[in-house]
Amino acid sequence: MNPKLGAPPAHVTVEPSDLRMHGGTLWRIHRDSPDRPGWNQLRHHGPVPGMRFDPHEPPRGDDKNEGVQYLATRVADAFAEAFQTTRVIPLRDPRIRLVGWEPTRELTLLDLNGAWGVRNGASATLPTGPKRYTQPWARAIHQQLPEIDGLWHHGAMAGGDLVTLFTPAERGPAERGPAERGPVERGPVERGPVERGPVERGPVWPAAPTFSRSLADPLSRAVVLAVGRKLGYSIG
């Protein structure tokens, strides 16, 4: 086990200061294909090797109760993450799209950039650590903190702020059970649980994105070229 991460504890603790609210635009490189989740859907297949915060229980398979979507708060970071393996941005495939959208409500996210990790047995390397260690942490967070929509963390490539959404992001109020509206477990040094009343929640995706354009579209070329220069990625 990585000594800087360790195994996730049986019971994680969370402080109000560990949570970050976000309602700004989110960006994603999306492949428009019938065998892939839509821009407004989580991926319920996993865990996929090489994906940092897949919360799915192994072995790899489909489970409607475990889902994930990886997003960026800046366009350049969306490209950096999507094409990190080849460092080539493809322009010839019309199915690859840049999609931007604003959540229908503020997202409640666990901030991994602060002290939460070290206080729970990990470290500040959690957002960038090896995936074989970060996936168990994602599973523990997903299972033990059902009141959060996902994670807020630095990107391993360009260093910008990323958002990873989990299953609560797609559930409306009727689908969230009593346990998701009850007390949040607190650490031993605190005075006790804080009761949280019902929170009006629904799927976070709007009816349509604010931006959606194929990378093959001539109107996307200026954006792609600018991002390629910024990241040092080639244009294919």
N, C-alpha and C positions, 0 to 999 in steps of 0.2 A: 504494500500500500504506500502511496506517496505520502511521506511524512508531513508535507505541508498541507495536505488535504485531509487525510484520514478517512475513516468510514463515517457516514452520517449517523448521528445519534438516534436512539429509539424515539426520542421526543425532542423536536427542535423548539426553540423559544423565539419569540418575536416581540420587539418593542415598537411602539408607534413610529419612532424615528427610523425604523427599518423599512417603512413602507413609503413608496413614492407614487403620487398620482400623476397621470399623463393623459392629456387629451389632444395633443398635437398630431400633425400628419405623420403617418408611418409609410415606409417604402419597402417594396419587395420586388425582386426579379422573379417573374412568374412564367412558367411554361404552360401555355394554353393547349391542353391535351386531355382527351377523355379518360386517360389512365392516370391523371394527376388530380389532386385536390384543386378546387377553384380558388381564385384569389381571396374569396371570403370563406374559406373552409380550413379547418385544421387537418393535418395529416394523422390519420388514426392507425396507420401501419408503422410498426417499429418494434424494438429500437433499431435504427439504422446505424451501422458502424460509421464513425466519422462525424456524426451529428452530436454536437456538444451537450445539449440539454434535452434529448429525447426522454420523456418520462415513462415510456412503455415498459411493462414488465417483460423480461425475456421468458421464453424464446420469441424470436421475431414473428410477428403476426398482426392480425387486425383486431382492434378492440375499440368499440365506440366510447368507452369510458376513459380512454387515454389518448390524448391528441396534443399536437404541437404545431406552432407556426412561428417561423423566424422572420423578424422584421428589423428595419433600421430607421433611425430618426433623421438620417441624411442620405441623399441619393448616392453619394460616393461610397458610403459604407455598404449600401445594398449591393452595389457592383463588386466591391472588394470581397465580400463574403461569398457571393454567388459564384464567382469565377476564380476563387483562390487557388484551386488545384492547377489549372492550366495557365492562369494569368493572361488569358486571351478573352476579349469580349467579342462574341460572335454577332455579326450583322446580317448574315444571310438567312437565318432561320426565322420566318415570320411568326412562329409560335411563341418566341421568347419576348416577353413584354415587361416593361417597367410600369408598375402599378403603385399609385399613391392614394391613400384614403385617410379620413379622419374618423376616429371612434365615435359611436353614437352616444357614448357616456365616458366619463373619466375612467381610465383603467387603474386598478389597484395592483401595484407591482412590488415585489420584494426586491429591494435594492442590494445587489451583490457587490457594489463598489465600496460600501462602507464597512462597518465593523461587524455586521451580522455573521459573516463567515467565520471569522476568528473566534467570536463568542460561542459559536456552535461547533467548534472543533475543526474547522477548515482554515482558510487563510485568504488573503487578498488575491491569490492566484486562482481562485475558483472560476472566475469568468474566462480564464485562458488556459486552464490546466488540461492534461490529457483526458480524452473523452472517456476512457475506461474508468476514470475516477469521477468525472463530472456527471455522467449519466446516473449513477446511483444517488447522487445528491439531488438531481432533478426528480427522481422517483420519490425520494423522501419528502421533498418540498410539495410536490403535487398531491401526495397522499395525506400529508399532515396539515397542510394549509389550504383547505378547499375554498377559503374566503378570498383568496387572491386570484387575479386573472393571469398572472405569470411573473416574469422576471425582468428587471432592469439591470443591464450590465455593459461593461466595455466590450468592444469587438477585439478579437485577437489579431485582425489584419490591419485595419486603418485606425483603430483605437477610438472610434466614435461610439456613441451610445446606441445600444441595441435593445430590442424588446423581444422576449420569447413568450408567446401566449400558450396557456394550457387550457384544458377542457372547460373550466368555469367561464371562459370568455364567450363561449357559444351557447350558454344555457340561460334561458329566461327564468323569471321568478318561480314559476310553477315547477320547474325541474330541479331546483336547488333544495335539498333536503334540510330537515331541522338542524342536523349537525353542522351545516354550513352557515347557520345563522346564530350559533351558540357562542359560548365564551371561547376566547383564544387562550391557549395554554400559555402560562407565564413562567418565568424563571423563578428559582427558589428565593432570590433576593428581593422579589417584588411582593407587593402587598396582597395579591390575589387576582383572580380573573376579572376581566373587564367585560361586562355583558354588552353585546351588540344586538340591537334590534334588527328587524327585517330590513333588508336593503333592496330597493327596487332595481333589479338588474335585468338585462336582456342581452341578446347577441350584440357584440360590439361593432359588427360590420354594417355600414350603411347599405342602402338599396343599390347604390352605384358608386364606384370610386371617383375621386376628384380628378384623377389622372390615370390614363391607361393607353399606352401606345407601344406598338411593336418596335423592337430595336431595329428592324429592317425598314421601318418607315423613314423616308428621307427627312421628315421633321424631327426625328430623334437623333439624327447624325451629330448635330452640334453638341448635344448633351453627352453622347457617347464619346466623342473625341475629347471633350474637356475632361471627362472622368478618366479616360485612358491616360491622358497627360499627367493628371494629378497623381494617379496610382502607379504609373509606370507600366500599365498593362498594355499588351498589344491589341490591335483591332483586327479581327479575323473576318 
